[in-house]
Amino acid sequence: MNAILLIAVIFTLGLGFDGVCSIDIVKNKDVKKDHDQDPCEKIKKQNVAYIKFRTRHIFPDEFNTESKDEWRTYLEKQQLCHRPRQSFITEADEEKVLQICQGSSRHVEGNLCVSDSRMMVYELRVGDNCEIQSLWKHQNHVTVGCNRHVTENKCLPVHYEKTKYPLPNESTQRCGSPPKIQAKSSEG
């Protein structure tokens, strides 16, 4: 029994399960991940998902972002060395990131929304012992998963997703807005 429990704990830790996004281990089509929901449809009872998102993807631009050593120090301080690929946006752009879930974006799929404007994104590849293997920055549209937070009653980012191109067109529903309702015909 203890061996089974140990295997389950190791498996869970190995997956990096954080309670934010469910993981479909059995490939059951009836099981949905958080990003399969419509934007802001799922209600989170705590703000934990956004806090985790913020810790993992928003950073204070208080160090030389061109320096791999300074990035390593930052990742160690935040205890983020275990994630081999990481993406960050400066704290100065945090309001723009929040606005993705509140109307300044287009719906992609599920609860994923892509920003209308580009932001500076820092991407890192992290190896063993928190060694920064690669570091690059670029202006890019940002895609996040959005969920509604019950106590604040607003939609917040909870998941960062690599932006896929082409972007949704202008007629695509905006995130944070109510779904379009088809007008009923007066016939019949």
CNS distance restraints for C-alpha pairs under 8 A (distance, minus, plus):
assign (resid   1 and name CA) (resid   5 and name CA) 6.35 0.50 0.50
assign (resid   2 and name CA) (resid   6 and name CA) 6.05 0.50 0.50
assign (resid   3 and name CA) (resid   7 and name CA) 6.11 0.50 0.50
assign (resid   4 and name CA) (resid   8 and name CA) 6.19 0.50 0.50
assign (resid   5 and name CA) (resid   9 and name CA) 6.22 0.50 0.50
assign (resid   6 and name CA) (resid  10 and name CA) 6.14 0.50 0.50
assign (resid   7 and name CA) (resid  11 and name CA) 5.96 0.50 0.50
assign (resid   8 and name CA) (resid  12 and name CA) 6.07 0.50 0.50
assign (resid   9 and name CA) (resid  13 and name CA) 6.12 0.50 0.50
assign (resid  10 and name CA) (resid  14 and name CA) 5.90 0.50 0.50
assign (resid  11 and name CA) (resid  15 and name CA) 6.29 0.50 0.50
assign (resid  12 and name CA) (resid  16 and name CA) 6.48 0.50 0.50
assign (resid  12 and name CA) (resid  17 and name CA) 5.93 0.50 0.50
assign (resid  13 and name CA) (resid  17 and name CA) 6.41 0.50 0.50
assign (resid  17 and name CA) (resid  21 and name CA) 7.68 0.50 0.50
assign (resid  17 and name CA) (resid  22 and name CA) 7.80 0.50 0.50
assign (resid  17 and name CA) (resid  23 and name CA) 7.74 0.50 0.50
assign (resid  20 and name CA) (resid  34 and name CA) 7.54 0.50 0.50
assign (resid  20 and name CA) (resid  49 and name CA) 5.67 0.50 0.50
assign (resid  20 and name CA) (resid 158 and name CA) 7.29 0.50 0.50
assign (resid  20 and name CA) (resid 159 and name CA) 7.94 0.50 0.50
assign (resid  21 and name CA) (resid  33 and name CA) 5.95 0.50 0.50
assign (resid  21 and name CA) (resid  34 and name CA) 5.21 0.50 0.50
assign (resid  21 and name CA) (resid  35 and name CA) 7.55 0.50 0.50
assign (resid  22 and name CA) (resid  32 and name CA) 7.50 0.50 0.50
assign (resid  22 and name CA) (resid  33 and name CA) 5.07 0.50 0.50
assign (resid  22 and name CA) (resid  34 and name CA) 6.38 0.50 0.50
assign (resid  23 and name CA) (resid  33 and name CA) 6.39 0.50 0.50
assign (resid  24 and name CA) (resid  28 and name CA) 6.80 0.50 0.50
assign (resid  24 and name CA) (resid  31 and name CA) 6.43 0.50 0.50
assign (resid  24 and name CA) (resid  32 and name CA) 7.35 0.50 0.50
assign (resid  24 and name CA) (resid  33 and name CA) 7.04 0.50 0.50
assign (resid  27 and name CA) (resid  31 and name CA) 7.82 0.50 0.50
assign (resid  32 and name CA) (resid  36 and name CA) 5.79 0.50 0.50
assign (resid  32 and name CA) (resid  37 and name CA) 7.52 0.50 0.50
assign (resid  33 and name CA) (resid  37 and name CA) 7.40 0.50 0.50
assign (resid  34 and name CA) (resid  42 and name CA) 8.00 0.50 0.50
assign (resid  34 and name CA) (resid 110 and name CA) 7.97 0.50 0.50
assign (resid  34 and name CA) (resid 111 and name CA) 7.18 0.50 0.50
assign (resid  34 and name CA) (resid 145 and name CA) 7.86 0.50 0.50
assign (resid  35 and name CA) (resid 109 and name CA) 7.79 0.50 0.50
assign (resid  35 and name CA) (resid 110 and name CA) 5.07 0.50 0.50
assign (resid  35 and name CA) (resid 111 and name CA) 4.74 0.50 0.50
assign (resid  35 and name CA) (resid 112 and name CA) 6.12 0.50 0.50
assign (resid  35 and name CA) (resid 145 and name CA) 5.91 0.50 0.50
assign (resid  36 and name CA) (resid 109 and name CA) 7.23 0.50 0.50
assign (resid  36 and name CA) (resid 110 and name CA) 3.97 0.50 0.50
assign (resid  36 and name CA) (resid 111 and name CA) 6.01 0.50 0.50
assign (resid  37 and name CA) (resid  41 and name CA) 6.65 0.50 0.50
assign (resid  37 and name CA) (resid  42 and name CA) 6.85 0.50 0.50
assign (resid  37 and name CA) (resid 110 and name CA) 4.64 0.50 0.50
assign (resid  37 and name CA) (resid 111 and name CA) 5.02 0.50 0.50
assign (resid  38 and name CA) (resid  42 and name CA) 7.57 0.50 0.50
assign (resid  38 and name CA) (resid 109 and name CA) 7.54 0.50 0.50
assign (resid  38 and name CA) (resid 110 and name CA) 4.80 0.50 0.50
assign (resid  38 and name CA) (resid 111 and name CA) 4.42 0.50 0.50
assign (resid  38 and name CA) (resid 112 and name CA) 7.84 0.50 0.50
assign (resid  39 and name CA) (resid 101 and name CA) 7.62 0.50 0.50
assign (resid  39 and name CA) (resid 107 and name CA) 7.70 0.50 0.50
assign (resid  39 and name CA) (resid 110 and name CA) 6.61 0.50 0.50
assign (resid  39 and name CA) (resid 111 and name CA) 3.79 0.50 0.50
assign (resid  39 and name CA) (resid 112 and name CA) 6.50 0.50 0.50
assign (resid  39 and name CA) (resid 113 and name CA) 7.42 0.50 0.50
assign (resid  39 and name CA) (resid 145 and name CA) 7.12 0.50 0.50
assign (resid  39 and name CA) (resid 146 and name CA) 5.22 0.50 0.50
assign (resid  39 and name CA) (resid 147 and name CA) 6.11 0.50 0.50
assign (resid  39 and name CA) (resid 175 and name CA) 6.49 0.50 0.50
assign (resid  39 and name CA) (resid 176 and name CA) 7.08 0.50 0.50
assign (resid  40 and name CA) (resid 101 and name CA) 7.74 0.50 0.50
assign (resid  40 and name CA) (resid 111 and name CA) 6.91 0.50 0.50
assign (resid  40 and name CA) (resid 146 and name CA) 5.51 0.50 0.50
assign (resid  40 and name CA) (resid 147 and name CA) 4.13 0.50 0.50
assign (resid  40 and name CA) (resid 148 and name CA) 4.46 0.50 0.50
assign (resid  40 and name CA) (resid 155 and name CA) 5.49 0.50 0.50
assign (resid  40 and name CA) (resid 156 and name CA) 7.83 0.50 0.50
assign (resid  40 and name CA) (resid 176 and name CA) 7.04 0.50 0.50
assign (resid  41 and name CA) (resid 111 and name CA) 7.96 0.50 0.50
assign (resid  41 and name CA) (resid 147 and name CA) 6.48 0.50 0.50
assign (resid  41 and name CA) (resid 148 and name CA) 6.49 0.50 0.50
assign (resid  42 and name CA) (resid 147 and name CA) 5.53 0.50 0.50
assign (resid  42 and name CA) (resid 148 and name CA) 6.02 0.50 0.50
assign (resid  43 and name CA) (resid 147 and name CA) 6.23 0.50 0.50
assign (resid  43 and name CA) (resid 148 and name CA) 4.82 0.50 0.50
assign (resid  43 and name CA) (resid 149 and name CA) 5.63 0.50 0.50
assign (resid  43 and name CA) (resid 150 and name CA) 5.82 0.50 0.50
assign (resid  44 and name CA) (resid  49 and name CA) 7.83 0.50 0.50
assign (resid  44 and name CA) (resid 147 and name CA) 6.90 0.50 0.50
assign (resid  44 and name CA) (resid 148 and name CA) 6.21 0.50 0.50
assign (resid  44 and name CA) (resid 149 and name CA) 5.00 0.50 0.50
assign (resid  44 and name CA) (resid 150 and name CA) 5.91 0.50 0.50
assign (resid  45 and name CA) (resid 149 and name CA) 6.46 0.50 0.50
assign (resid  45 and name CA) (resid 150 and name CA) 5.50 0.50 0.50
assign (resid  45 and name CA) (resid 151 and name CA) 7.13 0.50 0.50
assign (resid  46 and name CA) (resid 149 and name CA) 6.89 0.50 0.50
assign (resid  46 and name CA) (resid 150 and name CA) 7.34 0.50 0.50
assign (resid  46 and name CA) (resid 151 and name CA) 7.60 0.50 0.50
assign (resid  47 and name CA) (resid  51 and name CA) 6.32 0.50 0.50
assign (resid  47 and name CA) (resid 149 and name CA) 6.46 0.50 0.50
assign (resid  48 and name CA) (resid  52 and name CA) 6.13 0.50 0.50
assign (resid  49 and name CA) (resid  53 and name CA) 6.18 0.50 0.50
assign (resid  49 and name CA) (resid 158 and name CA) 5.32 0.50 0.50
assign (resid  50 and name CA) (resid  54 and name CA) 6.01 0.50 0.50
assign (resid  50 and name CA) (resid 156 and name CA) 6.43 0.50 0.50
assign (resid  50 and name CA) (resid 157 and name CA) 6.03 0.50 0.50
assign (resid  50 and name CA) (resid 158 and name CA) 4.97 0.50 0.50
assign (resid  51 and name CA) (resid  55 and name CA) 6.16 0.50 0.50
assign (resid  52 and name CA) (resid  56 and name CA) 6.10 0.50 0.50
assign (resid  52 and name CA) (resid 158 and name CA) 7.53 0.50 0.50
assign (resid  53 and name CA) (resid  57 and name CA) 5.92 0.50 0.50
assign (resid  53 and name CA) (resid  58 and name CA) 7.67 0.50 0.50
assign (resid  53 and name CA) (resid 157 and name CA) 6.99 0.50 0.50
assign (resid  53 and name CA) (resid 158 and name CA) 5.27 0.50 0.50
assign (resid  53 and name CA) (resid 159 and name CA) 6.12 0.50 0.50
assign (resid  53 and name CA) (resid 160 and name CA) 7.52 0.50 0.50
assign (resid  54 and name CA) (resid  58 and name CA) 5.00 0.50 0.50
assign (resid  54 and name CA) (resid  59 and name CA) 7.86 0.50 0.50
assign (resid  55 and name CA) (resid  59 and name CA) 7.40 0.50 0.50
assign (resid  55 and name CA) (resid  78 and name CA) 7.52 0.50 0.50
assign (resid  56 and name CA) (resid  80 and name CA) 7.31 0.50 0.50
assign (resid  56 and name CA) (resid  86 and name CA) 7.89 0.50 0.50
assign (resid  56 and name CA) (resid  87 and name CA) 7.95 0.50 0.50
assign (resid  56 and name CA) (resid  88 and name CA) 7.36 0.50 0.50
assign (resid  57 and name CA) (resid  86 and name CA) 7.71 0.50 0.50
assign (resid  57 and name CA) (resid  87 and name CA) 5.96 0.50 0.50
assign (resid  57 and name CA) (resid  88 and name CA) 4.33 0.50 0.50
assign (resid  57 and name CA) (resid  89 and name CA) 6.02 0.50 0.50
assign (resid  57 and name CA) (resid 160 and name CA) 7.54 0.50 0.50
assign (resid  58 and name CA) (resid  88 and name CA) 5.54 0.50 0.50
assign (resid  58 and name CA) (resid  89 and name CA) 5.00 0.50 0.50
assign (resid  58 and name CA) (resid  90 and name CA) 5.58 0.50 0.50
assign (resid  58 and name CA) (resid  91 and name CA) 5.59 0.50 0.50
assign (resid  58 and name CA) (resid  94 and name CA) 6.85 0.50 0.50
assign (resid  59 and name CA) (resid  88 and name CA) 6.58 0.50 0.50
assign (resid  59 and name CA) (resid  89 and name CA) 6.35 0.50 0.50
assign (resid  59 and name CA) (resid  90 and name CA) 5.09 0.50 0.50
assign (resid  59 and name CA) (resid  91 and name CA) 5.35 0.50 0.50
assign (resid  60 and name CA) (resid  90 and name CA) 5.84 0.50 0.50
assign (resid  60 and name CA) (resid  91 and name CA) 5.01 0.50 0.50
assign (resid  60 and name CA) (resid  92 and name CA) 7.65 0.50 0.50
assign (resid  61 and name CA) (resid  65 and name CA) 7.49 0.50 0.50
assign (resid  61 and name CA) (resid  90 and name CA) 5.75 0.50 0.50
assign (resid  61 and name CA) (resid  91 and name CA) 6.70 0.50 0.50
assign (resid  61 and name CA) (resid  92 and name CA) 7.79 0.50 0.50
assign (resid  63 and name CA) (resid  70 and name CA) 6.66 0.50 0.50
assign (resid  64 and name CA) (resid  70 and name CA) 6.55 0.50 0.50
assign (resid  65 and name CA) (resid  70 and name CA) 7.18 0.50 0.50
assign (resid  65 and name CA) (resid  71 and name CA) 6.77 0.50 0.50
assign (resid  66 and name CA) (resid 135 and name CA) 7.84 0.50 0.50
assign (resid  67 and name CA) (resid  71 and name CA) 6.39 0.50 0.50
assign (resid  68 and name CA) (resid  72 and name CA) 6.11 0.50 0.50
assign (resid  68 and name CA) (resid 132 and name CA) 5.82 0.50 0.50
assign (resid  68 and name CA) (resid 135 and name CA) 7.22 0.50 0.50
assign (resid  69 and name CA) (resid  73 and name CA) 6.28 0.50 0.50
assign (resid  69 and name CA) (resid 132 and name CA) 7.75 0.50 0.50
assign (resid  70 and name CA) (resid  74 and name CA) 6.23 0.50 0.50
assign (resid  71 and name CA) (resid  75 and name CA) 6.13 0.50 0.50
assign (resid  71 and name CA) (resid 132 and name CA) 7.51 0.50 0.50
assign (resid  72 and name CA) (resid  76 and name CA) 6.10 0.50 0.50
assign (resid  72 and name CA) (resid  81 and name CA) 8.00 0.50 0.50
assign (resid  72 and name CA) (resid 130 and name CA) 6.16 0.50 0.50
assign (resid  72 and name CA) (resid 131 and name CA) 6.63 0.50 0.50
assign (resid  72 and name CA) (resid 132 and name CA) 6.46 0.50 0.50
assign (resid  73 and name CA) (resid  77 and name CA) 6.14 0.50 0.50
assign (resid  74 and name CA) (resid  78 and name CA) 6.22 0.50 0.50
assign (resid  75 and name CA) (resid  79 and name CA) 5.82 0.50 0.50
assign (resid  75 and name CA) (resid  80 and name CA) 4.97 0.50 0.50
assign (resid  75 and name CA) (resid  81 and name CA) 5.67 0.50 0.50
assign (resid  75 and name CA) (resid 130 and name CA) 7.52 0.50 0.50
assign (resid  76 and name CA) (resid  80 and name CA) 6.26 0.50 0.50
assign (resid  76 and name CA) (resid  81 and name CA) 6.05 0.50 0.50
assign (resid  76 and name CA) (resid 130 and name CA) 7.22 0.50 0.50
assign (resid  81 and name CA) (resid 126 and name CA) 6.89 0.50 0.50
assign (resid  81 and name CA) (resid 129 and name CA) 7.51 0.50 0.50
assign (resid  81 and name CA) (resid 130 and name CA) 4.98 0.50 0.50
assign (resid  82 and name CA) (resid 126 and name CA) 8.00 0.50 0.50
assign (resid  82 and name CA) (resid 130 and name CA) 7.56 0.50 0.50
assign (resid  83 and name CA) (resid 126 and name CA) 6.94 0.50 0.50
assign (resid  84 and name CA) (resid 124 and name CA) 7.97 0.50 0.50
assign (resid  84 and name CA) (resid 125 and name CA) 5.52 0.50 0.50
assign (resid  84 and name CA) (resid 126 and name CA) 4.60 0.50 0.50
assign (resid  84 and name CA) (resid 127 and name CA) 6.23 0.50 0.50
assign (resid  85 and name CA) (resid 123 and name CA) 7.42 0.50 0.50
assign (resid  85 and name CA) (resid 124 and name CA) 5.77 0.50 0.50
assign (resid  85 and name CA) (resid 125 and name CA) 4.62 0.50 0.50
assign (resid  85 and name CA) (resid 126 and name CA) 6.14 0.50 0.50
assign (resid  86 and name CA) (resid 123 and name CA) 5.69 0.50 0.50
assign (resid  86 and name CA) (resid 124 and name CA) 5.12 0.50 0.50
assign (resid  86 and name CA) (resid 125 and name CA) 6.44 0.50 0.50
assign (resid  86 and name CA) (resid 126 and name CA) 7.74 0.50 0.50
assign (resid  87 and name CA) (resid 121 and name CA) 6.65 0.50 0.50
assign (resid  87 and name CA) (resid 122 and name CA) 5.59 0.50 0.50
assign (resid  87 and name CA) (resid 123 and name CA) 4.47 0.50 0.50
assign (resid  87 and name CA) (resid 124 and name CA) 6.38 0.50 0.50
assign (resid  87 and name CA) (resid 160 and name CA) 7.97 0.50 0.50
assign (resid  88 and name CA) (resid 121 and name CA) 5.74 0.50 0.50
assign (resid  88 and name CA) (resid 122 and name CA) 5.03 0.50 0.50
assign (resid  88 and name CA) (resid 123 and name CA) 6.42 0.50 0.50
assign (resid  89 and name CA) (resid  93 and name CA) 6.67 0.50 0.50
assign (resid  89 and name CA) (resid  94 and name CA) 7.40 0.50 0.50
assign (resid  89 and name CA) (resid 119 and name CA) 7.55 0.50 0.50
assign (resid  89 and name CA) (resid 120 and name CA) 6.36 0.50 0.50
assign (resid  89 and name CA) (resid 121 and name CA) 5.17 0.50 0.50
assign (resid  89 and name CA) (resid 122 and name CA) 6.38 0.50 0.50
assign (resid  90 and name CA) (resid  94 and name CA) 6.79 0.50 0.50
assign (resid  90 and name CA) (resid 120 and name CA) 7.56 0.50 0.50
assign (resid  90 and name CA) (resid 121 and name CA) 7.87 0.50 0.50
assign (resid  93 and name CA) (resid  97 and name CA) 6.46 0.50 0.50
assign (resid  93 and name CA) (resid 119 and name CA) 7.27 0.50 0.50
assign (resid  94 and name CA) (resid  98 and name CA) 6.24 0.50 0.50
assign (resid  95 and name CA) (resid  99 and name CA) 6.16 0.50 0.50
assign (resid  96 and name CA) (resid 100 and name CA) 6.58 0.50 0.50
assign (resid  97 and name CA) (resid 101 and name CA) 7.63 0.50 0.50
assign (resid  97 and name CA) (resid 115 and name CA) 7.81 0.50 0.50
assign (resid  97 and name CA) (resid 142 and name CA) 7.78 0.50 0.50
assign (resid  97 and name CA) (resid 157 and name CA) 7.51 0.50 0.50
assign (resid  98 and name CA) (resid 102 and name CA) 6.82 0.50 0.50
assign (resid  98 and name CA) (resid 156 and name CA) 6.20 0.50 0.50
assign (resid  98 and name CA) (resid 157 and name CA) 6.53 0.50 0.50
assign (resid  99 and name CA) (resid 103 and name CA) 6.17 0.50 0.50
assign (resid  99 and name CA) (resid 104 and name CA) 5.40 0.50 0.50
assign (resid  99 and name CA) (resid 105 and name CA) 7.72 0.50 0.50
assign (resid 100 and name CA) (resid 104 and name CA) 4.88 0.50 0.50
assign (resid 100 and name CA) (resid 105 and name CA) 5.06 0.50 0.50
assign (resid 100 and name CA) (resid 113 and name CA) 6.69 0.50 0.50
assign (resid 100 and name CA) (resid 114 and name CA) 6.82 0.50 0.50
assign (resid 100 and name CA) (resid 115 and name CA) 5.38 0.50 0.50
assign (resid 100 and name CA) (resid 116 and name CA) 7.85 0.50 0.50
assign (resid 100 and name CA) (resid 144 and name CA) 7.55 0.50 0.50
assign (resid 100 and name CA) (resid 157 and name CA) 7.81 0.50 0.50
assign (resid 100 and name CA) (resid 175 and name CA) 7.21 0.50 0.50
assign (resid 101 and name CA) (resid 105 and name CA) 7.13 0.50 0.50
assign (resid 101 and name CA) (resid 113 and name CA) 6.98 0.50 0.50
assign (resid 101 and name CA) (resid 144 and name CA) 7.92 0.50 0.50
assign (resid 101 and name CA) (resid 146 and name CA) 5.65 0.50 0.50
assign (resid 101 and name CA) (resid 155 and name CA) 5.60 0.50 0.50
assign (resid 101 and name CA) (resid 156 and name CA) 5.81 0.50 0.50
assign (resid 101 and name CA) (resid 157 and name CA) 6.32 0.50 0.50
assign (resid 101 and name CA) (resid 175 and name CA) 5.92 0.50 0.50
assign (resid 101 and name CA) (resid 176 and name CA) 5.65 0.50 0.50
assign (resid 102 and name CA) (resid 154 and name CA) 7.81 0.50 0.50
assign (resid 102 and name CA) (resid 155 and name CA) 6.27 0.50 0.50
assign (resid 102 and name CA) (resid 156 and name CA) 7.81 0.50 0.50
assign (resid 102 and name CA) (resid 175 and name CA) 6.43 0.50 0.50
assign (resid 102 and name CA) (resid 176 and name CA) 4.54 0.50 0.50
assign (resid 102 and name CA) (resid 177 and name CA) 7.63 0.50 0.50
assign (resid 103 and name CA) (resid 174 and name CA) 5.89 0.50 0.50
assign (resid 103 and name CA) (resid 175 and name CA) 5.12 0.50 0.50
assign (resid 103 and name CA) (resid 176 and name CA) 4.73 0.50 0.50
assign (resid 103 and name CA) (resid 177 and name CA) 6.31 0.50 0.50
assign (resid 104 and name CA) (resid 115 and name CA) 6.13 0.50 0.50
assign (resid 104 and name CA) (resid 116 and name CA) 5.84 0.50 0.50
assign (resid 104 and name CA) (resid 174 and name CA) 7.29 0.50 0.50
assign (resid 104 and name CA) (resid 175 and name CA) 7.21 0.50 0.50
assign (resid 105 and name CA) (resid 113 and name CA) 5.98 0.50 0.50
assign (resid 105 and name CA) (resid 114 and name CA) 5.26 0.50 0.50
assign (resid 105 and name CA) (resid 115 and name CA) 4.33 0.50 0.50
assign (resid 105 and name CA) (resid 116 and name CA) 4.92 0.50 0.50
assign (resid 105 and name CA) (resid 174 and name CA) 5.65 0.50 0.50
assign (resid 105 and name CA) (resid 175 and name CA) 5.64 0.50 0.50
assign (resid 106 and name CA) (resid 113 and name CA) 5.50 0.50 0.50
assign (resid 106 and name CA) (resid 114 and name CA) 5.47 0.50 0.50
assign (resid 106 and name CA) (resid 115 and name CA) 6.70 0.50 0.50
assign (resid 106 and name CA) (resid 116 and name CA) 7.01 0.50 0.50
assign (resid 106 and name CA) (resid 168 and name CA) 6.49 0.50 0.50
assign (resid 106 and name CA) (resid 170 and name CA) 7.93 0.50 0.50
assign (resid 106 and name CA) (resid 172 and name CA) 6.17 0.50 0.50
assign (resid 106 and name CA) (resid 173 and name CA) 5.94 0.50 0.50
assign (resid 106 and name CA) (resid 174 and name CA) 4.41 0.50 0.50
assign (resid 106 and name CA) (resid 175 and name CA) 5.48 0.50 0.50
assign (resid 107 and name CA) (resid 111 and name CA) 7.61 0.50 0.50
assign (resid 107 and name CA) (resid 112 and name CA) 6.27 0.50 0.50
assign (resid 107 and name CA) (resid 113 and name CA) 4.57 0.50 0.50
assign (resid 107 and name CA) (resid 114 and name CA) 6.59 0.50 0.50
assign (resid 107 and name CA) (resid 168 and name CA) 7.29 0.50 0.50
assign (resid 107 and name CA) (resid 172 and name CA) 6.55 0.50 0.50
assign (resid 107 and name CA) (resid 173 and name CA) 5.74 0.50 0.50
assign (resid 107 and name CA) (resid 174 and name CA) 5.71 0.50 0.50
assign (resid 107 and name CA) (resid 175 and name CA) 5.34 0.50 0.50
assign (resid 108 and name CA) (resid 112 and name CA) 5.44 0.50 0.50
assign (resid 108 and name CA) (resid 113 and name CA) 5.28 0.50 0.50
assign (resid 108 and name CA) (resid 114 and name CA) 6.55 0.50 0.50
assign (resid 108 and name CA) (resid 167 and name CA) 7.98 0.50 0.50
assign (resid 108 and name CA) (resid 168 and name CA) 6.48 0.50 0.50
assign (resid 109 and name CA) (resid 113 and name CA) 7.36 0.50 0.50
assign (resid 111 and name CA) (resid 145 and name CA) 5.10 0.50 0.50
assign (resid 111 and name CA) (resid 146 and name CA) 5.53 0.50 0.50
assign (resid 111 and name CA) (resid 147 and name CA) 7.27 0.50 0.50
assign (resid 112 and name CA) (resid 143 and name CA) 6.48 0.50 0.50
assign (resid 112 and name CA) (resid 144 and name CA) 5.44 0.50 0.50
assign (resid 112 and name CA) (resid 145 and name CA) 4.29 0.50 0.50
assign (resid 112 and name CA) (resid 146 and name CA) 6.42 0.50 0.50
assign (resid 112 and name CA) (resid 161 and name CA) 7.92 0.50 0.50
assign (resid 113 and name CA) (resid 143 and name CA) 5.45 0.50 0.50
assign (resid 113 and name CA) (resid 144 and name CA) 5.58 0.50 0.50
assign (resid 113 and name CA) (resid 145 and name CA) 6.31 0.50 0.50
assign (resid 113 and name CA) (resid 146 and name CA) 7.25 0.50 0.50
assign (resid 113 and name CA) (resid 175 and name CA) 6.22 0.50 0.50
assign (resid 114 and name CA) (resid 141 and name CA) 6.54 0.50 0.50
assign (resid 114 and name CA) (resid 142 and name CA) 5.53 0.50 0.50
assign (resid 114 and name CA) (resid 143 and name CA) 4.19 0.50 0.50
assign (resid 114 and name CA) (resid 144 and name CA) 6.60 0.50 0.50
assign (resid 114 and name CA) (resid 163 and name CA) 7.23 0.50 0.50
assign (resid 114 and name CA) (resid 167 and name CA) 7.68 0.50 0.50
assign (resid 115 and name CA) (resid 141 and name CA) 5.51 0.50 0.50
assign (resid 115 and name CA) (resid 142 and name CA) 5.31 0.50 0.50
assign (resid 115 and name CA) (resid 143 and name CA) 6.34 0.50 0.50
assign (resid 116 and name CA) (resid 141 and name CA) 7.00 0.50 0.50
assign (resid 117 and name CA) (resid 141 and name CA) 5.98 0.50 0.50
assign (resid 118 and name CA) (resid 139 and name CA) 5.66 0.50 0.50
assign (resid 118 and name CA) (resid 140 and name CA) 4.69 0.50 0.50
assign (resid 118 and name CA) (resid 141 and name CA) 4.34 0.50 0.50
assign (resid 118 and name CA) (resid 142 and name CA) 6.91 0.50 0.50
assign (resid 119 and name CA) (resid 139 and name CA) 5.17 0.50 0.50
assign (resid 119 and name CA) (resid 140 and name CA) 5.47 0.50 0.50
assign (resid 119 and name CA) (resid 141 and name CA) 6.26 0.50 0.50
assign (resid 119 and name CA) (resid 142 and name CA) 7.05 0.50 0.50
assign (resid 120 and name CA) (resid 137 and name CA) 6.68 0.50 0.50
assign (resid 120 and name CA) (resid 138 and name CA) 5.56 0.50 0.50
assign (resid 120 and name CA) (resid 139 and name CA) 4.45 0.50 0.50
assign (resid 120 and name CA) (resid 140 and name CA) 6.39 0.50 0.50
assign (resid 121 and name CA) (resid 137 and name CA) 5.51 0.50 0.50
assign (resid 121 and name CA) (resid 138 and name CA) 5.52 0.50 0.50
assign (resid 121 and name CA) (resid 139 and name CA) 6.09 0.50 0.50
assign (resid 121 and name CA) (resid 140 and name CA) 6.49 0.50 0.50
assign (resid 122 and name CA) (resid 135 and name CA) 7.22 0.50 0.50
assign (resid 122 and name CA) (resid 136 and name CA) 5.86 0.50 0.50
assign (resid 122 and name CA) (resid 137 and name CA) 4.36 0.50 0.50
assign (resid 122 and name CA) (resid 138 and name CA) 6.76 0.50 0.50
assign (resid 123 and name CA) (resid 135 and name CA) 5.82 0.50 0.50
assign (resid 123 and name CA) (resid 136 and name CA) 5.49 0.50 0.50
assign (resid 123 and name CA) (resid 137 and name CA) 6.17 0.50 0.50
assign (resid 124 and name CA) (resid 132 and name CA) 6.80 0.50 0.50
assign (resid 124 and name CA) (resid 133 and name CA) 7.42 0.50 0.50
assign (resid 124 and name CA) (resid 134 and name CA) 5.62 0.50 0.50
assign (resid 124 and name CA) (resid 135 and name CA) 4.69 0.50 0.50
assign (resid 124 and name CA) (resid 136 and name CA) 6.77 0.50 0.50
assign (resid 125 and name CA) (resid 132 and name CA) 5.99 0.50 0.50
assign (resid 125 and name CA) (resid 133 and name CA) 5.38 0.50 0.50
assign (resid 125 and name CA) (resid 134 and name CA) 5.16 0.50 0.50
assign (resid 125 and name CA) (resid 135 and name CA) 6.73 0.50 0.50
assign (resid 126 and name CA) (resid 130 and name CA) 5.79 0.50 0.50
assign (resid 126 and name CA) (resid 131 and name CA) 5.62 0.50 0.50
assign (resid 126 and name CA) (resid 132 and name CA) 4.69 0.50 0.50
assign (resid 126 and name CA) (resid 133 and name CA) 5.57 0.50 0.50
assign (resid 126 and name CA) (resid 134 and name CA) 7.35 0.50 0.50
assign (resid 127 and name CA) (resid 131 and name CA) 5.02 0.50 0.50
assign (resid 127 and name CA) (resid 132 and name CA) 6.26 0.50 0.50
assign (resid 127 and name CA) (resid 133 and name CA) 6.18 0.50 0.50
assign (resid 141 and name CA) (resid 163 and name CA) 6.65 0.50 0.50
assign (resid 142 and name CA) (resid 160 and name CA) 7.97 0.50 0.50
assign (resid 142 and name CA) (resid 161 and name CA) 7.78 0.50 0.50
assign (resid 142 and name CA) (resid 162 and name CA) 7.49 0.50 0.50
assign (resid 142 and name CA) (resid 163 and name CA) 6.08 0.50 0.50
assign (resid 143 and name CA) (resid 160 and name CA) 6.20 0.50 0.50
assign (resid 143 and name CA) (resid 161 and name CA) 5.34 0.50 0.50
assign (resid 143 and name CA) (resid 162 and name CA) 6.38 0.50 0.50
assign (resid 143 and name CA) (resid 163 and name CA) 5.34 0.50 0.50
assign (resid 144 and name CA) (resid 157 and name CA) 5.90 0.50 0.50
assign (resid 144 and name CA) (resid 158 and name CA) 7.02 0.50 0.50
assign (resid 144 and name CA) (resid 159 and name CA) 5.32 0.50 0.50
assign (resid 144 and name CA) (resid 160 and name CA) 4.56 0.50 0.50
assign (resid 144 and name CA) (resid 161 and name CA) 5.60 0.50 0.50
assign (resid 145 and name CA) (resid 157 and name CA) 5.60 0.50 0.50
assign (resid 145 and name CA) (resid 158 and name CA) 5.57 0.50 0.50
assign (resid 145 and name CA) (resid 159 and name CA) 4.72 0.50 0.50
assign (resid 145 and name CA) (resid 160 and name CA) 6.44 0.50 0.50
assign (resid 145 and name CA) (resid 161 and name CA) 7.38 0.50 0.50
assign (resid 146 and name CA) (resid 155 and name CA) 6.15 0.50 0.50
assign (resid 146 and name CA) (resid 156 and name CA) 5.42 0.50 0.50
assign (resid 146 and name CA) (resid 157 and name CA) 4.51 0.50 0.50
assign (resid 146 and name CA) (resid 158 and name CA) 5.77 0.50 0.50
assign (resid 146 and name CA) (resid 159 and name CA) 7.23 0.50 0.50
assign (resid 147 and name CA) (resid 155 and name CA) 5.40 0.50 0.50
assign (resid 147 and name CA) (resid 156 and name CA) 5.63 0.50 0.50
assign (resid 147 and name CA) (resid 157 and name CA) 6.51 0.50 0.50
assign (resid 147 and name CA) (resid 158 and name CA) 6.60 0.50 0.50
assign (resid 148 and name CA) (resid 153 and name CA) 6.42 0.50 0.50
assign (resid 148 and name CA) (resid 154 and name CA) 5.43 0.50 0.50
assign (resid 148 and name CA) (resid 155 and name CA) 4.10 0.50 0.50
assign (resid 148 and name CA) (resid 156 and name CA) 6.12 0.50 0.50
assign (resid 149 and name CA) (resid 153 and name CA) 5.36 0.50 0.50
assign (resid 149 and name CA) (resid 154 and name CA) 5.62 0.50 0.50
assign (resid 149 and name CA) (resid 155 and name CA) 6.05 0.50 0.50
assign (resid 149 and name CA) (resid 156 and name CA) 6.79 0.50 0.50
assign (resid 150 and name CA) (resid 154 and name CA) 7.35 0.50 0.50
assign (resid 155 and name CA) (resid 176 and name CA) 7.15 0.50 0.50
assign (resid 168 and name CA) (resid 172 and name CA) 6.12 0.50 0.50
assign (resid 173 and name CA) (resid 177 and name CA) 7.58 0.50 0.50
assign (resid 173 and name CA) (resid 179 and name CA) 7.20 0.50 0.50
assign (resid 173 and name CA) (resid 180 and name CA) 7.46 0.50 0.50
